[in-house]
């Protein structure tokens, strides 16, 4: 699942669960050069080095 909260400061790095984004939300992510995929489990696949703009683009 995903929880988004508005905060007064911005995190410099966010991690997203690729499995949740694809299977639950039906969204495709286009990886950027600095982003890395980390395979933990089949339903726990992380994308590192994301930022708040990446999330806004994904859900807009």
C-alpha angles and dihedrals in degrees: 000000000000132000120193120189129178112237134180092238131048124234114232093217132028130182122215130199104235093197092057093044092051104034102033102031098027093227128141121219122212106211120227125217095262096046120101130198116222116194108210101153132343091267096033107067112152131205111203132200096040122146137199092270090058090056093046090052091048096052101034 
